Amino acid sequence: MTDRLVLLDTEALAFHFKVPAATLRYWAAQDGWVKYGTRRTRQWNMVDVEASFIRRRHPELADTLGVSLAS
């Protein structure tokens, strides 16, 4: 059985991680997140967002959570 993707829109993720939506769009471009939805209703995979958040904001947790610090 495969895990299902958890997709959320940019605004919901910005609220959840307490960062501006523009920051998430920047991280998406820098880290090569897969785009879901349309330009108007862009959605992102929660796993990709969490990995980028940890890599940038909490690098001390990267080893514990199994996140690579290389982008």
Secondary structure, DSSP 8 states (H G I E B T S, - for coil): ------EEEHHHHHHHHTS-HHHHHHHHHHHT---BS-STT-EEEHHHHHHHHHHHH-GGGHHHHT--S--
